[in-house]
Amino acid sequence: MSTAKIFAEHTTARVGGPAAEWVTADTEAQALEVLQAHPLPQETARAAGQDSLLVLGGGSNLLVADAGFSGTVLQLAFTGITAEPVSPAAATTADAIDVTVAAGHSWDAVVAWTVERGLTGLEALSGIPGAAGAVPVQNVGAYGAEVAQTILDIRVWDRAAADLLVLSSEDLAFGYRDSALKRTTIAGSPRYVVLSVRFRLTHQAGPALSAPVRYAELARSLGLDPAAEEHSRRAPLTEVRQKVLALRAGKGMVLDRADQDTWSTGSFFTNPIIPDPGQGAASSPSLPESAPRFPAGKDPQGRALVKLSAAWLIENAGCGKGFGAELTAGRASLSTKHTLAVTNRGGASTEDLLTVARAARDKVRERFGIILHPEPVLIGCSL
């Protein structure tokens, strides 16, 4: 326990002030002791940012105010991975393996562990920073995969009921970078705190091949035809992991202490989802036909939706790589490798990062009429 720790030393963006109290839980029992001492506040208090508890994993999707946090930080540091075969009666596929991961375990270490053992399902999610307990909250995804495809269930502490629960994948009601966990979190105050996550993966006889590669860029880098049938879009697990790591590194999306393009929260904005203009839906008249768009299901009224590229919108609104340095005396800017990340160029404050993010958001709104929404959790600050 310490009162001297600051968020700048425990977040990937390397910004943020001190906490009044900091507890590092090396065991689940230690975490539960703290959680029991911090019941869930009333919704109005949560909305006003008055929760006395902030739960921290890897700090990769978090932006905390320069003034810090006046309550207790609970850092989930307990780790561990176990695996067990699934009985044929319970499995929907042959050779199913259930892998249970403690919330504090490094996510990329989890992916590496599964690939080394020939377990298929997580390989396209290599290189994503943060802890395993955070991945269900955002329904973390990349390169055509997301954790919703493999999560079986999770164990959580319900702060409202003061009880341990198991929530199934169905209970989590996953959406694009969304889940019931995220929807019950208000201003960074979670109702449910993830303690462990259980994935259902597969182990094949013979060479270990990936799940079908769904992302065209990744498929091409592996020498696969993106338009081929799914069974033809598989590659060795280790090769897929290596290619994903290389693609992410080229965009500054793999943590590297020597590379300031990785000093960020990763993608700062989610890709907007709008009604499909091709189906007669209203949209910004300034959004060109050439703007990338991808099918994104339907809304509750049955209208077709499309997902836009936030990076494309930012760049085509006039915010190129390195944009924003002039606004912060060089302390912060968009990545010099990828326009979707807001980076700390050294000595930046939280407010510096927000200044760059606001400027990019405003330019997209002015140019295309599209409002971008932040992906990281903002504590004590706002966009």
C-alpha positions as CSV (number, residue, x, y, z in Angstrom):
1,M,0.0,0.0,0.0
2,S,1.3,3.4,-0.9
3,T,0.2,7.0,-1.0
4,A,3.0,8.1,-3.3
5,K,2.1,6.4,-6.6
6,I,1.0,8.4,-9.6
7,F,-0.9,7.3,-12.6
8,A,1.8,8.6,-14.9
9,E,3.9,5.6,-13.7
10,H,1.2,3.0,-14.1
11,T,-0.6,3.9,-17.4
12,T,0.6,3.4,-21.0
13,A,0.0,7.1,-21.8
14,R,2.3,8.1,-18.9
15,V,0.1,10.9,-17.7
16,G,-2.1,11.4,-14.6
17,G,-1.6,12.6,-11.1
18,P,-1.5,10.8,-7.7
19,A,-4.1,8.8,-5.8
20,A,-5.0,9.3,-2.2
21,E,-4.4,5.6,-1.5
22,W,-3.0,2.8,-3.7
23,V,-3.5,-0.9,-3.0
24,T,-1.8,-3.5,-5.2
25,A,-3.7,-6.7,-4.8
26,D,-1.4,-9.7,-5.5
27,T,-4.2,-12.1,-4.7
28,E,-7.9,-12.3,-5.3
29,A,-8.5,-12.4,-1.6
30,Q,-6.7,-9.0,-1.2
31,A,-8.8,-7.6,-4.0
32,L,-12.1,-8.8,-2.4
33,E,-11.1,-7.3,0.9
34,V,-10.8,-3.8,-0.7
35,L,-13.9,-4.3,-2.8
36,Q,-16.0,-5.2,0.2
37,A,-14.9,-2.0,1.9
38,H,-16.1,0.1,-1.1
39,P,-19.7,-0.7,-1.9
40,L,-21.3,0.8,-5.1
41,P,-22.4,4.4,-4.5
42,Q,-25.8,5.7,-5.6
43,E,-26.1,6.3,-9.4
44,T,-26.2,10.1,-8.9
45,A,-22.9,10.0,-6.9
46,R,-21.3,7.8,-9.5
47,A,-22.4,10.2,-12.3
48,A,-20.8,13.0,-10.4
49,G,-17.5,11.1,-10.2
50,Q,-17.9,10.5,-6.4
51,D,-17.0,6.8,-6.3
52,S,-14.2,6.3,-3.7
53,L,-12.7,3.4,-5.7
54,L,-10.9,3.1,-9.0
55,V,-10.0,-0.3,-10.3
56,L,-6.8,-0.5,-12.4
57,G,-5.5,-3.3,-14.5
58,G,-2.7,-2.6,-17.1
59,G,-3.6,1.1,-17.4
60,S,-3.7,0.9,-21.2
61,N,-7.3,2.3,-21.6
62,L,-7.3,4.9,-18.9
63,L,-6.7,8.7,-18.8
64,V,-6.7,10.3,-15.4
65,A,-6.7,14.0,-14.7
66,D,-3.5,15.7,-13.8
67,A,-4.9,16.4,-10.4
68,G,-5.1,12.7,-9.8
69,F,-7.8,10.7,-7.9
70,S,-9.0,11.5,-4.4
71,G,-10.0,7.9,-3.5
72,T,-8.5,4.4,-3.4
73,V,-6.9,2.8,-6.4
74,L,-7.2,-1.0,-6.5
75,Q,-4.6,-2.4,-8.8
76,L,-5.4,-6.0,-9.8
77,A,-2.0,-7.7,-9.9
78,F,-2.9,-11.4,-9.4
79,T,-2.0,-13.6,-12.2
80,G,-2.4,-17.2,-13.4
81,I,-3.6,-19.4,-16.3
82,T,-5.2,-22.8,-16.2
83,A,-6.6,-25.1,-18.9
84,E,-8.8,-28.1,-18.9
85,P,-10.3,-30.2,-21.7
86,V,-14.1,-29.9,-22.2
87,S,-16.0,-33.2,-22.1
88,P,-17.5,-34.2,-25.5
89,A,-21.0,-33.9,-24.1
90,A,-20.5,-30.2,-23.2
91,A,-18.4,-29.1,-26.2
92,T,-19.9,-27.9,-29.5
93,T,-16.6,-28.6,-31.3
94,A,-14.1,-31.4,-31.0
95,D,-11.0,-30.8,-28.9
96,A,-12.4,-27.8,-27.0
97,I,-10.2,-26.5,-24.2
98,D,-11.4,-24.1,-21.5
99,V,-8.7,-21.6,-20.4
100,T,-9.2,-19.6,-17.3
101,V,-7.1,-16.4,-16.7
102,A,-6.8,-14.3,-13.6
103,A,-7.7,-10.6,-14.1
104,G,-4.3,-9.2,-13.5
105,H,-2.5,-11.4,-16.1
106,S,-0.9,-9.5,-19.0
107,W,-3.1,-9.9,-22.0
108,D,-0.4,-10.4,-24.6
109,A,1.2,-13.0,-22.3
110,V,-2.1,-14.8,-22.3
111,V,-2.2,-14.8,-26.1
112,A,1.4,-16.0,-26.3
113,W,0.6,-18.8,-23.8
114,T,-2.2,-20.1,-26.0
115,V,-0.3,-19.9,-29.2
116,E,2.7,-21.8,-27.7
117,R,0.3,-24.6,-26.7
118,G,-1.4,-24.8,-30.1
119,L,-4.7,-23.4,-28.9
120,T,-6.8,-21.5,-31.5
121,G,-8.9,-18.4,-31.0
122,L,-6.9,-15.5,-29.6
123,E,-4.0,-15.3,-32.0
124,A,-5.3,-12.3,-33.9
125,L,-5.5,-10.3,-30.6
126,S,-1.7,-10.4,-30.1
127,G,0.1,-7.3,-29.0
128,I,-2.8,-5.5,-27.3
129,P,-1.6,-3.9,-24.1
130,G,-3.4,-4.2,-20.8
131,A,-4.6,-6.9,-18.4
132,A,-6.9,-9.8,-19.1
133,G,-9.7,-8.6,-16.7
134,A,-10.2,-5.5,-18.9
135,V,-10.8,-7.3,-22.2
136,P,-14.4,-8.3,-21.6
137,V,-15.3,-4.7,-20.6
138,Q,-14.5,-3.2,-24.0
139,N,-15.0,-6.4,-25.9
140,V,-11.5,-5.9,-27.1
141,G,-10.9,-6.6,-30.7
142,A,-8.5,-6.3,-33.6
143,Y,-7.8,-7.7,-37.1
144,G,-11.3,-9.1,-37.5
145,A,-11.4,-10.8,-34.1
146,E,-12.9,-9.9,-30.8
147,V,-12.9,-11.6,-27.4
148,A,-16.7,-12.0,-27.6
149,Q,-16.0,-14.9,-30.0
150,T,-14.2,-17.0,-27.4
151,I,-15.3,-15.8,-23.9
152,L,-17.4,-18.5,-22.2
153,D,-18.0,-16.7,-18.9
154,I,-16.4,-14.5,-16.3
155,R,-16.2,-14.3,-12.5
156,V,-17.0,-10.9,-11.0
157,W,-17.6,-9.1,-7.8
158,D,-20.9,-7.4,-8.0
159,R,-20.5,-4.2,-5.9
160,A,-24.3,-3.6,-5.8
161,A,-25.1,-7.0,-4.4
162,A,-21.8,-7.5,-2.5
163,D,-21.5,-11.0,-4.0
164,L,-19.5,-13.1,-6.3
165,L,-21.2,-13.9,-9.6
166,V,-20.5,-15.8,-12.8
167,L,-21.7,-14.0,-15.9
168,S,-22.1,-15.9,-19.2
169,S,-21.2,-14.6,-22.6
170,E,-25.0,-14.1,-23.1
171,D,-25.2,-12.1,-19.9
172,L,-22.5,-9.8,-21.1
173,A,-24.5,-8.9,-24.2
174,F,-21.4,-7.9,-26.2
175,G,-21.5,-5.2,-28.9
176,Y,-18.8,-3.3,-30.8
177,R,-16.3,-2.3,-28.1
178,D,-19.1,-2.7,-25.7
179,S,-20.6,-5.0,-23.1
180,A,-23.0,-5.1,-20.1
181,L,-19.9,-4.4,-18.0
182,K,-19.2,-1.2,-19.8
183,R,-22.9,-0.2,-19.9
184,T,-23.1,-0.5,-16.1
185,T,-20.0,1.5,-15.6
186,I,-20.7,5.2,-14.9
187,A,-18.0,7.8,-15.1
188,G,-15.4,5.2,-14.5
189,S,-17.3,3.7,-11.6
190,P,-17.9,-0.1,-12.3
191,R,-20.7,-2.1,-10.8
192,Y,-18.9,-5.4,-11.8
193,V,-15.2,-6.0,-11.2
194,V,-13.8,-8.8,-13.2
195,L,-11.7,-11.4,-11.2
196,S,-11.2,-14.0,-13.9
197,V,-12.1,-14.8,-17.5
198,R,-12.8,-18.2,-19.1
199,F,-12.2,-18.7,-22.8
200,R,-13.3,-21.7,-24.9
201,L,-10.5,-22.4,-27.4
202,T,-9.8,-25.4,-29.7
203,H,-6.8,-27.7,-30.0
204,Q,-6.4,-29.4,-33.3
205,A,-4.8,-32.6,-34.2
206,G,-1.8,-32.0,-36.5
207,P,-0.4,-28.5,-37.3
208,A,-2.0,-25.8,-35.2
209,L,-3.9,-23.4,-37.5
210,S,-5.5,-20.1,-36.8
211,A,-9.2,-19.3,-36.8
212,P,-10.3,-18.1,-40.3
213,V,-8.5,-14.7,-40.9
214,R,-11.2,-12.1,-41.5
215,Y,-9.2,-8.9,-41.9
216,A,-8.0,-8.3,-45.4
217,E,-4.7,-6.6,-44.5
218,L,-3.8,-9.5,-42.3
219,A,-4.8,-12.1,-44.8
220,R,-2.7,-10.5,-47.6
221,S,0.3,-10.3,-45.3
222,L,0.0,-14.0,-44.7
223,G,-0.3,-14.7,-48.4
224,L,-4.0,-15.6,-48.1
225,D,-6.8,-14.5,-50.4
226,P,-9.2,-12.3,-48.4
227,A,-12.1,-13.4,-50.7
228,A,-11.5,-17.1,-50.3
229,E,-13.7,-19.4,-48.4
230,E,-13.2,-19.4,-44.6
231,H,-11.6,-22.8,-44.5
232,S,-8.9,-21.5,-46.9
233,R,-8.1,-18.4,-44.8
234,R,-6.2,-20.2,-42.0
235,A,-2.5,-20.0,-41.3
236,P,-0.1,-21.5,-38.6
237,L,-0.8,-19.9,-35.2
238,T,2.8,-18.7,-34.7
239,E,2.8,-17.1,-38.1
240,V,-0.4,-15.2,-37.5
241,R,0.8,-13.9,-34.1
242,Q,4.1,-12.7,-35.7
243,K,2.3,-10.9,-38.5
244,V,-0.1,-9.3,-36.1
245,L,2.7,-8.1,-33.9
246,A,4.5,-6.7,-37.0
247,L,1.4,-4.9,-38.3
248,R,0.7,-3.4,-34.9
249,A,4.3,-2.3,-34.4
250,G,4.3,-0.6,-37.7
251,K,1.4,1.5,-36.4
252,G,2.9,2.2,-33.0
253,M,0.4,-0.2,-31.3
254,V,2.9,-2.5,-29.5
255,L,4.3,-1.1,-26.3
256,D,7.9,0.0,-26.6
257,R,9.6,2.2,-24.0
258,A,11.9,3.6,-26.6
259,D,9.1,4.5,-29.0
260,Q,7.0,7.5,-28.0
261,D,4.4,6.6,-30.7
262,T,3.4,3.8,-28.2
263,W,3.0,6.2,-25.3
264,S,-0.8,6.3,-25.6
265,T,-4.1,4.7,-24.7
266,G,-4.0,2.9,-28.1
267,S,-6.9,3.9,-30.3
268,F,-8.3,7.1,-28.8
269,F,-11.6,7.0,-30.7
270,T,-14.0,4.2,-31.6
271,N,-15.0,3.7,-35.2
272,P,-18.4,5.4,-35.7
273,I,-21.4,3.3,-36.6
274,I,-24.1,5.1,-38.6
275,P,-27.1,4.1,-40.8
276,D,-26.0,2.9,-44.2
277,P,-26.2,5.9,-46.6
278,G,-26.5,3.3,-49.5
279,Q,-29.9,2.3,-48.1
280,G,-31.3,5.7,-48.3
281,A,-30.5,6.6,-44.7
282,A,-29.7,10.2,-43.8
283,S,-26.0,11.0,-43.4
284,S,-23.6,13.8,-43.6
285,P,-23.8,15.3,-47.1
286,S,-20.0,15.9,-47.0
287,L,-19.2,12.2,-46.4
288,P,-17.7,11.0,-49.8
289,E,-18.5,7.7,-51.4
290,S,-14.8,6.8,-51.1
291,A,-15.0,6.8,-47.3
292,P,-14.3,3.3,-46.1
293,R,-17.4,1.6,-44.6
294,F,-18.1,-1.9,-43.4
295,P,-21.3,-3.8,-42.7
296,A,-22.2,-3.4,-39.0
297,G,-25.5,-5.3,-38.6
298,K,-28.8,-3.5,-38.1
299,D,-30.3,-1.1,-35.6
300,P,-33.4,-2.0,-33.5
301,Q,-35.6,-0.7,-36.3
302,G,-34.0,-3.1,-38.8
303,R,-32.1,-0.5,-40.7
304,A,-28.7,-1.5,-42.1
305,L,-25.7,0.0,-40.3
306,V,-22.1,0.6,-41.4
307,K,-18.9,1.1,-39.5
308,L,-16.7,4.0,-40.6
309,S,-12.9,4.3,-40.1
310,A,-12.2,6.9,-37.4
311,A,-8.5,7.0,-38.6
312,W,-9.6,7.8,-42.1
313,L,-12.0,10.5,-40.9
314,I,-9.3,12.1,-38.8
315,E,-6.7,12.1,-41.6
316,N,-9.1,13.3,-44.2
317,A,-10.3,16.1,-41.9
318,G,-6.8,17.5,-42.1
319,C,-5.3,15.9,-39.0
320,G,-2.3,14.0,-40.4
321,K,0.3,12.0,-38.5
322,G,1.9,14.2,-35.9
323,F,-1.0,16.6,-35.8
324,G,-1.4,18.6,-32.6
325,A,2.3,19.1,-31.7
326,E,1.9,22.8,-32.6
327,L,-1.0,23.0,-30.0
328,T,1.1,21.6,-27.1
329,A,4.6,22.9,-27.8
330,G,5.5,19.4,-29.0
331,R,4.5,17.6,-25.8
332,A,1.7,15.6,-27.4
333,S,0.4,14.8,-30.9
334,L,-1.3,12.2,-33.0
335,S,1.1,9.3,-33.6
336,T,3.6,9.7,-36.4
337,K,2.6,6.2,-37.5
338,H,-1.2,6.1,-37.1
339,T,-3.7,8.9,-36.8
340,L,-6.0,7.1,-34.4
341,A,-3.6,7.3,-31.4
342,V,-3.0,10.4,-29.3
343,T,0.6,10.2,-28.0
344,N,2.8,11.6,-25.2
345,R,5.9,12.9,-26.9
346,G,7.6,13.3,-23.6
347,G,6.6,15.5,-20.7
348,A,3.0,15.7,-21.7
349,S,0.1,16.2,-19.3
350,T,-3.3,14.7,-19.5
351,E,-4.6,18.1,-20.6
352,D,-2.1,18.1,-23.5
353,L,-3.4,14.7,-24.7
354,L,-7.0,16.0,-24.4
355,T,-6.1,19.2,-26.3
356,V,-5.0,17.1,-29.3
357,A,-8.0,14.8,-29.1
358,R,-10.4,17.7,-28.9
359,A,-8.9,19.4,-31.9
360,A,-9.1,16.2,-34.0
361,R,-12.6,15.5,-32.9
362,D,-13.7,19.0,-33.8
363,K,-12.1,18.9,-37.2
364,V,-13.9,15.7,-38.0
365,R,-17.2,17.1,-36.9
366,E,-16.7,20.3,-38.9
367,R,-15.6,18.4,-42.1
368,F,-17.9,15.4,-42.1
369,G,-20.6,16.0,-39.5
370,I,-19.6,12.9,-37.7
371,I,-19.0,13.0,-33.9
372,L,-16.2,10.8,-32.6
373,H,-16.4,9.2,-29.2
374,P,-13.4,8.4,-26.9
375,E,-12.5,4.8,-26.3
376,P,-10.4,5.2,-23.1
377,V,-12.0,5.7,-19.7
378,L,-11.7,9.3,-18.6
379,I,-11.3,10.0,-14.9
380,G,-11.6,13.5,-13.5
381,C,-11.4,14.9,-17.0
382,S,-13.5,15.1,-20.1
383,L,-13.3,15.5,-23.8
